[in-house]
Amino acid sequence: MIKIRVDIEEKLKILLEETLEYKFIEKEELEEEIFLIDISRENLLEKIKDSAKKNIPVIVLLGKENIREMRKLLKLEYIEDCVLRQDIFELEEAIEKILQNKKNYKEFYLNDTYQRGIVEISEVIYITYCRVSRKTEIHLFTDKIFTVKSSFSEVEEKIIKIKDFYKLDRGTIINISLIRSLDYKEERIIFKDETYIYTSKAKLKELEEKRLLSFGKIIL
């Protein structure tokens, strides 16, 4: 059974257990799939960030009076969704959407007019929109560029929930698992195959903070 860790009022927990077919737990477990927390709980942001470090999707429950706070939370990109406390069916939809996105896909099937290709997700360094050709380009670890028919927004919608991909700007998505270093002096991201893309210092800082690149590593 799908395990969802909760930090909510006991009455609501009982209601969810009676209504939805998931196992709601209060203590951390290795198999937990989602963290559900009420916006009124203490140390809210700290708990959300802690789950984000562990790649556990977060849903925040709130009231209609919390719309302003909801907007601030969504901008942080640490949470997957915000749902009204009383809307059990919307909550179920949010949970199912997260579970669907967490399917362990390992390969892309790349589709273009003149070629087809199967590549592992780990081979994709970054994805860009080319303004000249007006097509989406998939940059691979093999130094090959694969152009696909899908628009950039279509590609983004399909892959952005894969934990290793991060939208750097309006036309660039990068694979953070293939980053070797962030070069603040030259304002660029250097990947493990020594290719690089230029960006701004602000974007580098944003990437470092939002995706917690140092988590789980020895900091020297």
VOBA-1610 file (N, C-alpha, C; in pm, whole numbers, padded with zeros to 5 digits, always signed):
BEGIN
Met+00084-00120+00000Met+00000+00000+00000Met+00088+00125+00000Ile+00045+00226-00075Ile+00119+00352-00083Ile+00121+00421+00053Lys+00242+00459+00098Lys+00256+00526+00228Lys+00270+00676+00209Ile+00188+00751+00281Ile+00193+00897+00277Ile+00215+00948+00419Arg+00326+01016+00439Arg+00353+01073+00572Arg+00275+01202+00588Val+00215+01221+00705Val+00131+01338+00727Val+00173+01415+00851Asp+00153+01545+00843Asp+00168+01634+00958Asp+00045+01724+00956Ile-00066+01666+01002Ile-00197+01732+00996Ile-00273+01703+01125Glu-00390+01764+01141Glu-00472+01739+01258Glu-00524+01595+01257Glu-00541+01539+01376Glu-00582+01399+01388Glu-00719+01373+01325Lys-00812+01467+01339Lys-00946+01449+01281Lys-00938+01435+01129Leu-00855+01516+01068Leu-00841+01509+00923Leu-00772+01379+00882Lys-00675+01336+00959Lys-00606+01210+00930Lys-00705+01094+00932Ile-00793+01093+01031Ile-00894+00987+01041Ile-00987+00991+00920Leu-01027+01111+00880Leu-01115+01127+00763Leu-01047+01074+00636Leu-00920+01106+00620Leu-00847+01059+00502Leu-00835+00907+00502Glu-00811+00850+00618Glu-00800+00704+00629Glu-00931+00635+00594Glu-01041+00701+00628Glu-01173+00643+00599Glu-01213+00661+00453Thr-01154+00762+00387Thr-01197+00798+00252Thr-01105+00747+00142Leu-00974+00753+00166Leu-00876+00721+00062Leu-00803+00591+00093Glu-00762+00523-00011Glu-00698+00392+00004Glu-00546+00402+00005Tyr-00496+00480+00099Tyr-00352+00491+00120Tyr-00324+00467+00268Lys-00199+00440+00300Lys-00160+00426+00440Lys-00099+00557+00486Phe-00162+00622+00582Phe-00115+00751+00632Phe-00034+00729+00759Ile+00091+00772+00755Ile+00183+00751+00867Ile+00229+00885+00921Glu+00273+00887+01046Glu+00316+01012+01108Glu+00467+01019+01126Lys+00534+00906+01125Lys+00679+00903+01139Lys+00744+00871+01005Glu+00865+00920+00987Glu+00937+00897+00862Glu+00967+00749+00842Glu+00947+00704+00718Glu+00980+00567+00681Glu+01046+00569+00544Leu+01127+00469+00516Leu+01201+00465+00391Leu+01109+00457+00270Glu+00995+00391+00286Glu+00908+00366+00171Glu+00806+00475+00146Glu+00810+00583+00222Glu+00707+00686+00204Glu+00718+00750+00066Glu+00603+00776+00005Glu+00598+00828-00131Glu+00575+00979-00136Ile+00500+01030-00039Ile+00457+01170-00040Ile+00453+01221+00104Phe+00477+01351+00120Phe+00464+01415+00251Phe+00350+01515+00242Leu+00251+01499+00329Leu+00132+01585+00332Leu+00135+01666+00461Ile+00138+01799+00448Ile+00150+01884+00566Ile+00051+02000+00559Asp-00001+02036+00676Asp-00093+02149+00684Asp-00013+02279+00697Ile-00059+02382+00633Ile+00013+02510+00631Ile+00025+02571+00771Ser-00059+02527+00863Ser-00058+02583+00998Ser+00046+02519+01090Arg+00113+02414+01044Arg+00207+02342+01131Arg+00333+02423+01158Glu+00393+02399+01273Glu+00516+02468+01309Glu+00633+02422+01221Asn+00727+02513+01201Asn+00847+02484+01121Asn+00811+02430+00982Leu+00709+02490+00924Leu+00657+02444+00795Leu+00766+02439+00687Leu+00833+02551+00665Leu+00931+02559+00557Leu+01048+02464+00581Glu+01090+02453+00704Glu+01200+02362+00738Glu+01164+02217+00705Lys+01041+02178+00737Lys+00996+02042+00709Lys+00983+02017+00559Ile+00935+02118+00488Ile+00921+02105+00343Ile+01058+02088+00278Lys+01155+02170+00319Lys+01290+02162+00262Lys+01355+02027+00294Asp+01330+01977+00413Asp+01387+01848+00453Asp+01335+01737+00362Ser+01207+01741+00329Ser+01151+01640+00239Ser+01207+01658+00098Ala+01224+01783+00056Ala+01279+01810-00077Ala+01419+01753-00091Lys+01499+01761+00015Lys+01634+01705+00013Lys+01632+01554-00012Lys+01525+01491+00033Lys+01513+01346+00019Lys+01432+01307-00104Asn+01403+01406-00189Asn+01325+01383-00312Asn+01186+01325-00283Ile+01127+01369-00173Ile+00991+01327-00139Ile+00896+01441-00174Pro+00803+01420-00266Pro+00710+01526-00306Pro+00625+01573-00188Val+00596+01702-00187Val+00521+01762-00076Val+00390+01822-00127Ile+00282+01792-00055Ile+00153+01857-00078Ile+00118+01936+00048Val+00080+02061+00031Val+00043+02146+00144Val-00109+02164+00147Leu-00168+02139+00262Leu-00311+02162+00282Leu-00331+02301+00341Leu-00433+02370+00293Leu-00455+02507+00341Leu-00602+02543+00333Gly-00633+02664+00383Gly-00769+02716+00376Gly-00778+02826+00271Lys-00899+02870+00244Lys-00919+02974+00143Lys-00850+03105+00184Glu-00829+03121+00314Glu-00765+03244+00363Glu-00613+03242+00343Asn-00560+03131+00293Asn-00414+03116+00280Asn-00364+03132+00136Ile-00443+03193+00049Ile-00406+03204-00092Ile-00274+03278-00110Arg-00252+03385-00035Arg-00127+03460-00047Arg-00007+03374-00009Glu-00021+03301+00102Glu+00087+03212+00145Glu+00112+03102+00042Met+00003+03054-00019Met+00015+02948-00120Met+00101+02994-00237Arg+00079+03116-00283Arg+00157+03169-00395Arg+00305+03175-00361Lys+00336+03215-00239Lys+00475+03223-00197Lys+00539+03083-00195Leu+00464+02985-00146Leu+00515+02849-00138Leu+00542+02791-00276Leu+00449+02813-00368Leu+00463+02759-00503Leu+00584+02819-00575Lys+00616+02943-00546Lys+00732+03007-00608Lys+00862+02943-00563Leu+00863+02882-00446Leu+00985+02821-00393Leu+01023+02693-00468Glu+00926+02632-00534Glu+00946+02508-00611Glu+00984+02389-00524Tyr+00960+02400-00393Tyr+00987+02287-00306Tyr+00865+02195-00295Ile+00749+02243-00336Ile+00628+02164-00319Ile+00566+02129-00454Glu+00489+02022-00454Glu+00424+01975-00576Glu+00288+02040-00596Asp+00215+02060-00485Asp+00079+02112-00500Asp+00029+02168-00368Cys-00074+02253-00379Cys-00147+02303-00264Cys-00294+02268-00284Val-00357+02216-00179Val-00496+02170-00190Val-00574+02219-00069Leu-00699+02257-00092Leu-00786+02297+00019Leu-00813+02178+00111Arg-00811+02201+00240Arg-00827+02092+00337Arg-00954+02010+00313Gln-01063+02077+00284Gln-01191+02008+00274Gln-01213+01937+00141Asp-01124+01958+00045Asp-01144+01900-00088Asp-01069+01768-00100Ile-01130+01662-00049Ile-01066+01530-00046Ile-01042+01476-00187Phe-01136+01501-00276Phe-01123+01447-00412Phe-01011+01516-00490Glu-00995+01646-00468Glu-00884+01717-00533Glu-00751+01668-00477Leu-00749+01638-00348Leu-00629+01583-00285Leu-00593+01448-00347Glu-00694+01365-00367Glu-00670+01234-00428Glu-00613+01250-00569Glu-00665+01346-00644Glu-00614+01371-00779Glu-00468+01416-00774Ala-00436+01503-00678Ala-00299+01551-00664Ala-00204+01436-00630Ile-00248+01347-00542Ile-00166+01232-00504Ile-00143+01140-00624Glu-00250+01111-00697Glu-00239+01022-00813Glu-00149+01081-00921Lys-00156+01212-00938Lys-00071+01278-01037Lys+00076+01263-01000Ile+00107+01279-00873Ile+00246+01264-00827Ile+00293+01120-00846Leu+00210+01025-00809Leu+00247+00884-00823Leu+00269+00847-00969Gln+00188+00903-01057Gln+00204+00877-01200Gln+00337+00933-01250Asn+00371+01053-01204Asn+00495+01116-01248Asn+00619+01047-01191Lys+00601+00973-01082Lys+00716+00907-01018Lys+00749+00771-01079Lys+00676+00733-01183Lys+00709+00606-01249Lys+00855+00609-01293Asn+00920+00499-01277Asn+01065+00494-01297Asn+01102+00473-01444Tyr+01078+00575-01525Tyr+01118+00567-01665Tyr+01269+00580-01676Lys+01329+00501-01765Lys+01474+00504-01782Lys+01518+00547-01921Glu+01422+00551-02015Glu+01458+00582-02153Glu+01360+00679-02216Phe+01410+00753-02313Phe+01327+00837-02399Phe+01317+00770-02536Tyr+01200+00784-02597Tyr+01187+00748-02738Tyr+01178+00880-02813Leu+01285+00916-02883Leu+01293+01045-02951Leu+01236+01032-03092Asn+01148+01124-03125Asn+01070+01112-03247Asn+01083+01238-03332Asp+01141+01223-03451Asp+01153+01334-03544Asp+01104+01289-03682Thr+01096+01382-03774Thr+01043+01351-03907Thr+01126+01244-03978Tyr+01258+01254-03968Tyr+01346+01166-04045Tyr+01420+01062-03961Gln+01408+01067-03830Gln+01479+00969-03749Gln+01406+00941-03619Arg+01430+00823-03567Arg+01377+00782-03438Arg+01495+00734-03355Gly+01483+00744-03225Gly+01594+00699-03142Gly+01553+00668-03000Ile+01618+00569-02941Ile+01596+00535-02800Ile+01723+00570-02724Val+01713+00658-02628Val+01829+00697-02547Val+01793+00689-02399Glu+01891+00658-02320Glu+01869+00655-02176Glu+01858+00797-02122Ile+01776+00814-02021Ile+01758+00946-01961Ile+01891+01001-01912Ser+01978+00912-01863Ser+02108+00954-01811Ser+02202+01005-01921Glu+02165+00986-02048Glu+02248+01034-02159Glu+02216+01178-02196Val+02102+01228-02151Val+02058+01363-02190Val+02121+01466-02097Ile+02206+01552-02154Ile+02274+01654-02074Ile+02184+01775-02054Tyr+02133+01827-02165Tyr+02040+01939-02155Tyr+01952+01946-02279Ile+01845+02021-02267Ile+01747+02036-02373Ile+01726+02185-02397Thr+01730+02226-02523Thr+01715+02368-02554Thr+01616+02389-02668Tyr+01565+02510-02674Tyr+01481+02550-02787Tyr+01567+02634-02882Cys+01576+02590-03007Cys+01656+02662-03107Cys+01567+02762-03180Arg+01599+02889-03164Arg+01517+02994-03227Arg+01535+02997-03379Val+01647+02946-03427Val+01672+02946-03572Val+01585+02841-03642Ser+01595+02717-03594Ser+01518+02608-03656Ser+01377+02598-03600Arg+01355+02667-03486Arg+01227+02661-03416Arg+01190+02518-03377Lys+01292+02445-03334Lys+01272+02308-03289Lys+01339+02287-03154Thr+01300+02179-03089Thr+01359+02143-02960Thr+01477+02051-02982Glu+01590+02083-02921Glu+01712+02005-02940Glu+01749+01931-02812Ile+01773+01802-02825Ile+01815+01717-02713Ile+01966+01697-02725His+02042+01750-02631His+02188+01739-02634His+02230+01617-02552Leu+02296+01523-02617Leu+02331+01396-02555Leu+02475+01391-02508Phe+02503+01297-02418Phe+02637+01280-02363Phe+02737+01238-02469Thr+02688+01182-02578Thr+02775+01136-02688Thr+02813+01251-02781Asp+02785+01373-02742Asp+02813+01492-02822Asp+02723+01501-02945Lys+02613+01429-02940Lys+02516+01431-03050Lys+02396+01515-03011Ile+02339+01584-03109Ile+02218+01663-03087Ile+02103+01599-03164Phe+01997+01569-03092Phe+01880+01506-03153Phe+01768+01609-03154Thr+01715+01639-03272Thr+01605+01734-03285Thr+01472+01660-03287Val+01376+01706-03210Val+01246+01639-03204Val+01135+01732-03250Lys+01025+01672-03292Lys+00912+01749-03344Lys+00835+01819-03233Ser+00837+01762-03114Ser+00760+01820-03003Ser+00810+01960-02970Ser+00718+02048-02932Ser+00757+02183-02891Ser+00828+02176-02756Phe+00898+02284-02723Phe+00970+02287-02596Phe+00873+02271-02478Ser+00759+02336-02486Ser+00661+02328-02377Ser+00606+02186-02362Glu+00590+02115-02473Glu+00543+01976-02467Glu+00648+01886-02402Val+00774+01907-02439Val+00883+01830-02379Val+00891+01860-02229Glu+00883+01988-02196Glu+00891+02028-02055Glu+00782+01962-01972Glu+00661+01963-02023Glu+00548+01905-01950Glu+00569+01757-01920Lys+00634+01687-02014Lys+00651+01542-01998Lys+00767+01505-01906Ile+00871+01588-01900Ile+00991+01544-01827Ile+01026+01624-01703Ile+00964+01739-01683Ile+01010+01828-01577Ile+00992+01768-01438Lys+00903+01670-01424Lys+00884+01606-01294Lys+00986+01497-01266Ile+01065+01461-01367Ile+01174+01366-01342Ile+01277+01439-01257Lys+01314+01380-01145Lys+01389+01454-01042Lys+01521+01512-01090Asp+01584+01452-01192Asp+01715+01500-01236Asp+01707+01620-01330Phe+01588+01654-01376Phe+01577+01764-01472Phe+01530+01892-01405Tyr+01590+02001-01449Tyr+01563+02132-01388Tyr+01551+02236-01499Lys+01445+02316-01494Lys+01427+02421-01594Lys+01510+02542-01555Leu+01615+02565-01631Leu+01708+02674-01600Leu+01651+02809-01641Asp+01591+02814-01759Asp+01528+02937-01807Asp+01417+02900-01906Arg+01363+02997-01976Arg+01247+02973-02062Arg+01272+02871-02172Gly+01399+02857-02214Gly+01428+02766-02324Gly+01534+02664-02295Thr+01560+02635-02167Thr+01667+02540-02133Thr+01627+02453-02014Ile+01641+02324-02030Ile+01624+02228-01921Ile+01754+02149-01910Ile+01806+02134-01789Ile+01934+02065-01772Ile+01918+01941-01685Asn+02010+01847-01703Asn+02016+01726-01622Asn+02116+01751-01509Ile+02066+01775-01389Ile+02156+01815-01280Ile+02247+01700-01235Ser+02211+01577-01267Ser+02296+01464-01228Ser+02425+01460-01310Leu+02429+01537-01420Leu+02547+01539-01506Leu+02629+01667-01490Ile+02597+01747-01391Ile+02674+01870-01366Ile+02806+01835-01298Arg+02915+01888-01352Arg+03044+01873-01287Arg+03073+01992-01196Ser+03045+02114-01246Ser+03073+02231-01164Ser+02991+02351-01209Leu+02977+02447-01117Leu+02915+02575-01147Leu+03026+02679-01147Asp+03049+02740-01261Asp+03159+02835-01277Asp+03105+02977-01263Tyr+03118+03033-01142Tyr+03066+03167-01117Tyr+03148+03274-01187Lys+03276+03248-01209Lys+03361+03348-01274Lys+03322+03366-01420Glu+03309+03255-01492Glu+03275+03261-01634Glu+03123+03256-01657Glu+03048+03240-01548Glu+02902+03234-01553Glu+02854+03123-01647Arg+02889+03001-01611Arg+02851+02888-01693Arg+02835+02762-01608Ile+02763+02665-01664Ile+02747+02533-01603Ile+02830+02435-01685Ile+02920+02365-01618Ile+03007+02269-01686Ile+02957+02127-01654Phe+02939+02048-01758Phe+02888+01912-01741Phe+03002+01810-01741Lys+02970+01688-01710Lys+03072+01584-01692Lys+03144+01546-01821Asp+03085+01579-01935Asp+03154+01552-02062Asp+03233+01674-02109Glu+03245+01775-02019Glu+03319+01899-02044Glu+03246+01998-02134Thr+03126+01967-02178Thr+03045+02068-02247Thr+02993+02167-02143Tyr+02950+02282-02188Tyr+02901+02381-02093Tyr+02800+02473-02160Ile+02721+02537-02076Ile+02628+02639-02124Ile+02642+02762-02035Tyr+02625+02878-02096Tyr+02637+03003-02022Tyr+02502+03041-01960Thr+02511+03103-01845Thr+02392+03154-01778Thr+02436+03273-01693Ser+02354+03316-01601Ser+02390+03429-01515Ser+02429+03381-01376Lys+02497+03467-01301Lys+02532+03433-01162Lys+02406+03408-01080Ala+02303+03487-01108Ala+02177+03471-01034Ala+02117+03333-01060Lys+02124+03287-01185Lys+02071+03155-01219Lys+02155+03044-01156Leu+02285+03063-01151Leu+02372+02965-01086Leu+02338+02952-00938Lys+02320+03066-00874Lys+02287+03067-00731Lys+02151+03004-00707Glu+02056+03037-00794Glu+01921+02981-00783Glu+01924+02829-00798Leu+02001+02782-00896Leu+02016+02638-00918Leu+02077+02570-00797Glu+02182+02629-00744Glu+02252+02571-00629Glu+02161+02560-00507Glu+02079+02662-00486Glu+01993+02666-00368Glu+01868+02580-00384Lys+01802+02591-00499Lys+01675+02521-00516Lys+01692+02371-00531Arg+01798+02328-00598Arg+01816+02185-00618Arg+01913+02123-00520Leu+01958+02200-00421Leu+02037+02146-00309Leu+02150+02056-00359Leu+02234+02112-00445Leu+02337+02032-00512Leu+02439+01972-00417Ser+02455+02031-00300Ser+02556+01979-00206Ser+02501+01870-00115Phe+02369+01845-00122Phe+02309+01748-00030Phe+02363+01607-00056Gly+02397+01537+00053Gly+02445+01400+00042Gly+02589+01388-00004Lys+02662+01501-00004Lys+02801+01500-00050Lys+02892+01554+00060Ile+03018+01514+00057Ile+03116+01568+00152Ile+03156+01707+00104Ile+03134+01807+00187Ile+03165+01944+00149Ile+03307+01978+00193Leu+03391+02014+00100Leu+03532+02045+00129Leu+03557+02194+00119
//
